[in-house]
Amino acid sequence: MMTLGEQRRDSVLACLESAKDAVLLRARRALITAALGKGEATADDVYPAVELLAGRDPRCLGAVAPPLVKAGIIRAAGYVKSTRPNRNASPIVRWELADAEAARRWLAENRDEPDRPEDENARQLTLPGVG
């Protein structure tokens, strides 16, 4: 049985995914590119690759990894301390490359696109349970 917290998390992630957000596409591309380059990646590899507009909850990037895990491209391989100063060395997931060929295929099928007008609406999305 899912906890209330897990239900809220899944609701937020589903909302973000339904927005077909260019930020999530770029973030996934950054995660995969880093994993291909060094065999592993973390959120610290993703943040410099995306631009979150003022007011955009950075927790939206929690939606980056689950589809890549489901596709067998990456897998969780423990935790490391974040190197971003604003994270204060807090633990973050270390993602290990699970299938390099699937990663390359995903990148080829999911090319970066210029921002579209509807992406602006997705960037300003109010997340359920976030006030």
C-alpha positions in Angstrom: 0.0 0.0 0.0 1.4 3.4 -1.0 1.8 6.1 1.6 0.3 9.5 1.2 3.7 10.9 0.4 4.2 8.3 -2.3 0.8 9.1 -3.7 1.6 12.9 -3.8 4.9 12.2 -5.4 3.4 10.1 -8.1 0.7 12.7 -8.7 3.3 15.4 -9.2 5.4 13.2 -11.5 2.4 12.3 -13.6 1.4 15.9 -13.9 4.8 16.9 -15.1 5.1 14.0 -17.5 1.7 14.9 -19.1 3.1 18.4 -19.8 5.7 17.0 -22.2 8.0 19.5 -20.8 11.1 20.5 -22.8 13.0 20.9 -19.4 12.4 17.2 -18.7 13.6 16.3 -22.1 16.8 18.3 -21.7 17.4 16.9 -18.2 17.0 13.3 -19.4 19.4 14.0 -22.3 21.9 15.4 -19.8 21.6 12.5 -17.5 22.0 9.9 -20.3 24.9 11.9 -21.9 26.7 12.0 -18.6 26.1 8.3 -17.9 27.4 7.4 -21.4 30.5 9.6 -20.8 31.5 8.3 -17.4 29.3 5.2 -16.7 27.3 7.0 -14.1 25.5 10.3 -13.4 23.7 12.2 -10.7 21.4 15.2 -10.4 24.5 17.3 -10.2 25.1 16.5 -13.9 21.6 17.5 -14.8 21.1 20.9 -13.1 23.7 22.8 -15.2 22.1 21.5 -18.4 18.6 22.9 -17.7 17.2 26.3 -17.0 14.4 26.5 -14.4 12.5 29.8 -14.6 11.9 31.7 -11.4 9.1 30.1 -9.5 9.6 26.7 -11.0 9.9 24.1 -8.3 13.3 22.3 -8.8 11.7 19.1 -7.4 10.1 18.8 -10.9 13.4 17.2 -11.9 12.4 14.2 -9.8 10.5 13.2 -12.9 13.8 12.7 -14.9 15.0 9.3 -13.9 11.9 7.0 -13.6 11.2 6.6 -17.3 14.9 5.9 -18.0 14.9 3.3 -15.2 11.8 1.7 -16.7 13.4 1.6 -20.1 16.4 -0.2 -18.6 18.8 2.6 -19.5 20.0 3.5 -16.0 19.7 1.9 -12.5 20.2 3.2 -9.0 23.6 2.4 -7.7 23.6 3.9 -4.2 24.1 7.4 -3.0 26.8 10.1 -3.2 27.1 13.5 -1.6 26.0 16.3 -3.9 28.7 18.7 -5.0 26.2 21.6 -5.6 26.8 24.2 -2.8 23.0 24.8 -2.3 22.6 21.0 -1.5 25.0 21.2 1.4 26.6 17.8 0.5 23.2 16.0 1.0 22.9 12.5 -0.4 21.6 12.1 -4.0 21.1 9.0 -6.1 24.0 7.8 -8.2 22.6 6.4 -11.5 24.6 3.7 -13.2 24.4 3.2 -17.0 22.6 -0.1 -17.5 22.4 -0.3 -21.3 24.6 1.9 -23.4 22.9 0.9 -26.7 19.4 1.7 -25.3 20.8 5.0 -24.1 22.1 5.9 -27.6 18.8 4.8 -29.1 16.9 7.0 -26.7 19.0 10.0 -27.5 18.5 9.5 -31.2 14.7 9.2 -30.7 14.4 12.1 -28.3 16.3 15.0 -29.9 16.4 18.4 -28.1 13.8 20.8 -29.5 13.6 24.5 -29.3 11.2 25.9 -26.7 7.6 25.9 -27.8 4.9 28.3 -26.5 3.2 25.5 -24.6 6.4 24.8 -22.7 6.1 28.1 -21.0 2.8 27.0 -19.5 4.4 23.7 -18.4 7.3 25.6 -16.7 4.8 27.5 -14.7 2.8 24.4 -13.7 1.6 24.5 -10.1 2.5 21.2 -8.5 -0.2 19.3 -6.5 0.5 19.5 -2.8 3.0 22.3 -3.2 2.0 25.7 -2.0 
